[in-house]
Amino acid sequence: MLVAGIGQCSLDYLSVADVSGLIKREDANSQLAFIAVEKGTARRTIFWKRPSGEALKEEELGVVIFFR
């Protein structure tokens, strides 16, 4: 699936960063969005795919992550 490929590509790109707080849902895809802009008119089209996984729960979000 294309979205899964993009997600893995993103993780590979982030391999140079500290992603120790990353939460990965094995059978779910992340939200994906991009905007196409028409040259000359600047008219925009937004392409968006909702995430397929369950939303993060409050108890999954360790406050410590935000203060590293």
C-alpha positions as CSV (number, residue, x, y, z in Angstrom):
1,M,0.0,0.0,0.0
2,L,1.3,3.4,-0.9
3,V,0.6,5.1,2.4
4,A,2.4,2.3,4.3
5,G,5.4,2.9,2.0
6,I,5.4,6.6,2.8
7,G,5.1,5.9,6.5
8,Q,8.2,3.6,6.4
9,C,10.0,6.2,4.4
10,S,9.2,8.8,7.0
11,L,10.5,6.5,9.8
12,D,13.7,5.9,7.8
13,Y,14.2,9.7,7.4
14,L,13.7,10.1,11.1
15,S,16.3,7.6,12.0
16,V,18.8,10.4,12.5
17,A,16.5,11.9,15.2
18,D,15.6,10.7,18.7
19,V,12.3,8.8,18.1
20,S,12.4,6.9,21.4
21,G,9.0,8.3,22.3
22,L,7.4,7.3,19.0
23,I,4.2,5.2,19.4
24,K,3.7,2.8,16.4
25,R,0.5,1.0,15.8
26,E,1.4,-2.2,13.8
27,D,-1.8,-2.5,11.7
28,A,-2.5,1.2,11.2
29,N,-1.6,4.0,8.9
30,S,-0.8,7.6,9.8
31,Q,-2.7,10.5,8.5
32,L,-1.3,11.8,5.2
33,A,-1.9,15.2,3.6
34,F,-0.4,17.3,0.9
35,I,-1.4,20.4,-1.1
36,A,-1.2,20.8,-4.8
37,V,-1.0,24.4,-6.0
38,E,-1.9,25.5,-9.5
39,K,0.8,27.7,-11.0
40,G,-0.5,31.1,-12.0
41,T,-3.8,31.0,-10.1
42,A,-2.4,29.7,-6.8
43,R,-5.6,27.6,-6.5
44,R,-5.0,24.9,-4.0
45,T,-6.3,21.3,-3.8
46,I,-5.8,19.4,-0.5
47,F,-5.4,15.6,-0.7
48,W,-6.0,14.0,2.7
49,K,-6.3,10.5,4.0
50,R,-7.5,9.9,7.5
51,P,-5.5,7.7,9.9
52,S,-6.7,4.1,10.0
53,G,-5.6,3.5,13.6
54,E,-7.1,4.4,16.9
55,A,-6.4,7.9,18.3
56,L,-3.8,8.2,21.0
57,K,-5.1,7.9,24.5
58,E,-4.1,10.4,27.2
59,E,-2.3,7.8,29.2
60,E,-0.1,7.0,26.1
61,L,1.1,10.6,25.9
62,G,3.9,10.8,28.5
63,V,4.3,14.5,29.5
64,V,8.1,13.7,29.7
65,I,8.3,13.5,25.9
66,F,7.5,17.2,25.5
67,F,10.2,18.3,27.9
68,R,13.2,16.4,26.5
